[in-house]
Amino acid sequence: MRTVINLDDEACTEVMELLGVRTKTDAVNVALRDVLRRWRLQTLLKETADIRVIADPEEHYRAAGR
């Protein structure tokens, strides 16, 4: 999808260098995907926060008689 936007040139140039991409389009696309990935991970962490973690599965199953 073609869209015209105004970018912070200094920030975009720095992001391009950090990510090793050649174009502003690539920099913006990588940044958008990163925001989505972070948001999804944060949402997943919130949704799974009360799941109990079994530190030692073998001990857990032994104690349960399995």
C-alpha positions, 0 to 999 in steps of 0.5 A: 500500500502506497502512503505518503508520510512525513518522517523524522529524517535523523531518526529514520537514518539512525534506525536504518543504520542500526537495522542494516537496511537500505531504504526508509520503507524497509526501516518503517516496515521493520519498526512496525513489525517490531511494535506488533511483536512487542505488543503481542508478547506483552499481551501474551505475558499478561494473559499467561501471568497466573499460569503456575510454572513447574520448576522441576517437572520430574519432582512434581510428577513423583510427588503426584504419584505418577 
